[in-house]
Amino acid sequence: MPFTSLPLTDLLAAFRSPDPAPGGGSASALAGAVGASLLAMVAALPKTGAKTEADEERFRGAGRRCAATSVQLATLIDRDSDAYDEVMAAYRLPKTSDAEKAARSAEIQRALRGAIAPPLGVMRACVSAVEDAMVVADFGNPSAASDVQVALELLAAALRGARLNVEINLESVKDPAYVGDVREEAAMLERRLKETADAVRRALRR
């Protein structure tokens, strides 16, 4: 059964079990999904600060995008866990003959790239949600400002956690060009999130 189909108490039990999955990557995706959901909630409140129909539509549109981002992040909870299982399966492949060793090595490299994709997707989704948070902050109900701030903290933590998972898998990837490209994107995403989140916080103080 997918982890996202479990009741909350069972999902938390899965995280604290001795099994290595779900682990930090799935936890990061979950944190991001909650953060994006909070933004969608604020954008769905009936009372807004929008003064025109165009502003109202921008506000509601940001909320719809945050809701979609939350769903996307939720799917990454299970994708991260599945990708980890594939990496472990690759390491368990036989390595007696030279042919087996070559096949195993190739499969490990393929699985590692597969394990990088979910946390990198979490990072991208978190940046997208924080960019939408600017619109939510501009037109949202001031009484929900703390919800927006909590969302920013969750999304920032999710991105940082996802980056840690990207990095630990990159350490075993043997393609320097690929490693460099992914590290460059990860650093750029973290900068974008920080800069945008800081701007959202300033907007909330206005």
C-alpha positions as CSV (number, residue, x, y, z in Angstrom):
1,M,0.0,0.0,0.0
2,P,1.4,3.5,-0.8
3,F,2.5,5.4,2.2
4,T,0.2,8.3,1.1
5,S,-2.8,6.0,1.5
6,L,-2.0,5.2,5.1
7,P,-3.8,7.0,8.0
8,L,-1.6,9.6,9.6
9,T,-0.8,7.5,12.7
10,D,0.3,4.6,10.5
11,L,2.4,6.9,8.3
12,L,4.2,8.2,11.4
13,A,4.7,4.7,12.6
14,A,6.3,3.8,9.2
15,F,8.7,6.7,9.6
16,R,9.8,5.6,13.1
17,S,10.0,1.9,12.2
18,P,13.5,0.3,11.8
19,D,12.9,0.1,8.0
20,P,15.1,2.6,6.1
21,A,12.2,3.6,3.9
22,P,10.3,5.9,4.2
23,G,13.3,8.1,5.2
24,G,14.5,11.6,4.9
25,G,13.6,12.1,1.3
26,S,10.0,11.1,1.8
27,A,9.9,13.2,5.0
28,S,11.1,16.2,3.0
29,A,8.4,15.6,0.4
30,L,5.8,15.4,3.1
31,A,6.9,18.6,4.7
32,G,6.7,20.4,1.4
33,A,3.3,19.0,0.7
34,V,2.0,20.3,4.0
35,G,3.6,23.7,3.3
36,A,2.0,24.0,-0.1
37,S,-1.4,22.9,1.3
38,L,-1.3,25.7,3.9
39,L,-0.8,28.2,1.1
40,A,-3.7,26.7,-0.8
41,M,-5.8,27.0,2.3
42,V,-5.0,30.7,2.8
43,A,-5.8,31.3,-0.9
44,A,-9.2,29.6,-0.5
45,L,-10.3,31.8,2.5
46,P,-13.4,33.9,1.5
47,K,-12.0,37.2,2.8
48,T,-9.1,38.5,0.7
49,G,-7.2,41.7,0.2
50,A,-7.7,41.7,-3.5
51,K,-9.1,45.0,-4.8
52,T,-9.9,44.0,-8.4
53,E,-11.2,41.0,-10.2
54,A,-7.8,40.6,-11.8
55,D,-6.1,40.5,-8.4
56,E,-8.7,38.1,-7.2
57,E,-8.0,35.7,-10.1
58,R,-4.3,36.0,-9.5
59,F,-4.8,35.1,-5.9
60,R,-7.1,32.2,-6.5
61,G,-4.9,31.0,-9.3
62,A,-1.9,30.9,-7.0
63,G,-4.0,28.9,-4.6
64,R,-4.9,26.4,-7.3
65,R,-1.3,26.0,-8.3
66,C,-0.3,25.5,-4.6
67,A,-2.9,22.8,-4.3
68,A,-1.5,21.1,-7.4
69,T,2.0,21.4,-6.1
70,S,0.9,19.8,-2.8
71,V,-0.5,16.8,-4.8
72,Q,2.8,16.6,-6.8
73,L,4.9,16.6,-3.6
74,A,2.7,13.9,-2.0
75,T,3.4,11.6,-4.9
76,L,7.1,12.1,-4.3
77,I,6.7,10.6,-0.8
78,D,6.3,7.2,-2.4
79,R,8.5,7.8,-5.4
80,D,11.4,8.6,-3.1
81,S,10.9,5.4,-1.2
82,D,10.5,3.3,-4.3
83,A,13.7,4.8,-5.8
84,Y,15.6,3.9,-2.6
85,D,14.4,0.3,-3.0
86,E,15.7,0.2,-6.5
87,V,19.1,1.4,-5.5
88,M,19.3,-1.3,-2.8
89,A,18.1,-3.9,-5.3
90,A,20.9,-2.8,-7.7
91,Y,23.5,-3.3,-5.0
92,R,22.2,-6.8,-4.4
93,L,22.8,-7.9,-8.0
94,P,25.3,-10.7,-8.5
95,K,28.9,-9.7,-9.1
96,T,30.7,-13.0,-9.7
97,S,31.8,-12.7,-13.3
98,D,33.1,-9.6,-15.2
99,A,29.8,-9.4,-17.1
100,E,27.8,-9.5,-13.9
101,K,30.0,-6.8,-12.4
102,A,29.6,-4.6,-15.4
103,A,25.8,-5.1,-15.5
104,R,25.6,-4.4,-11.7
105,S,27.6,-1.3,-12.0
106,A,25.5,0.1,-14.8
107,E,22.3,-0.7,-12.9
108,I,23.6,1.0,-9.8
109,Q,24.3,4.1,-11.8
110,R,20.9,4.0,-13.4
111,A,19.2,3.5,-10.0
112,L,21.2,6.4,-8.4
113,R,20.0,8.8,-11.0
114,G,16.5,7.5,-10.4
115,A,17.0,8.2,-6.7
116,I,18.1,11.7,-7.4
117,A,15.0,12.6,-9.4
118,P,12.4,12.6,-6.6
119,P,14.3,14.9,-4.1
120,L,15.3,17.2,-7.0
121,G,11.6,17.2,-7.9
122,V,10.9,18.2,-4.3
123,M,13.3,21.1,-4.6
124,R,11.7,22.4,-7.8
125,A,8.2,22.1,-6.4
126,C,9.1,23.9,-3.2
127,V,10.5,26.8,-5.2
128,S,7.3,26.9,-7.2
129,A,5.2,27.0,-4.1
130,V,7.2,29.8,-2.5
131,E,7.0,31.8,-5.7
132,D,3.2,31.5,-5.5
133,A,3.4,32.4,-1.8
134,M,4.3,36.0,-2.9
135,V,0.8,36.3,-4.5
136,V,-0.8,34.7,-1.5
137,A,1.0,37.1,0.9
138,D,0.0,40.1,-1.3
139,F,-3.7,39.4,-1.3
140,G,-4.3,37.0,1.5
141,N,-6.2,37.7,4.7
142,P,-3.8,39.3,7.2
143,S,-5.1,37.1,10.0
144,A,-3.6,34.1,8.1
145,A,-0.1,35.6,7.9
146,S,1.2,33.1,10.4
147,D,0.0,30.3,8.2
148,V,1.9,31.7,5.3
149,Q,5.0,32.0,7.5
150,V,4.7,28.4,8.7
151,A,4.3,27.3,5.0
152,L,7.6,29.1,4.2
153,E,9.4,27.4,7.0
154,L,8.1,23.9,5.9
155,L,9.0,24.5,2.3
156,A,12.5,25.7,3.2
157,A,13.0,22.7,5.4
158,A,11.7,20.4,2.7
159,L,14.1,21.9,0.1
160,R,17.1,21.6,2.4
161,G,16.2,18.1,3.3
162,A,15.7,17.1,-0.3
163,R,19.1,18.7,-1.2
164,L,20.8,16.5,1.4
165,N,19.3,13.4,-0.3
166,V,20.4,14.6,-3.7
167,E,23.9,15.1,-2.4
168,I,24.2,11.7,-0.8
169,N,23.3,10.0,-4.0
170,L,25.5,12.2,-6.1
171,E,28.5,11.0,-4.1
172,S,28.3,7.6,-5.8
173,V,27.5,8.8,-9.3
174,K,30.5,8.4,-11.7
175,D,29.5,11.0,-14.4
176,P,31.2,14.2,-13.5
177,A,29.2,16.3,-16.0
178,Y,25.9,15.0,-14.6
179,V,27.0,15.6,-11.0
180,G,28.1,19.1,-11.8
181,D,24.8,20.0,-13.6
182,V,22.7,18.6,-10.7
183,R,24.8,20.4,-8.0
184,E,24.5,23.6,-10.0
185,E,20.7,23.4,-10.3
186,A,20.4,22.4,-6.6
187,A,22.4,25.4,-5.5
188,M,20.4,27.7,-7.8
189,L,17.1,26.4,-6.4
190,E,18.1,26.9,-2.8
191,R,19.2,30.5,-3.6
192,R,15.9,31.2,-5.4
193,L,13.9,29.8,-2.5
194,K,15.7,31.8,0.1
195,E,15.5,35.1,-1.9
196,T,11.8,34.6,-2.6
197,A,11.0,33.5,0.9
198,D,12.7,36.6,2.3
199,A,10.7,38.8,-0.1
200,V,7.5,37.1,1.0
201,R,8.3,37.7,4.7
202,R,8.9,41.4,3.9
203,A,5.6,41.6,2.1
204,L,3.8,40.1,5.2
205,R,5.3,42.8,7.4
206,R,3.9,45.6,5.2
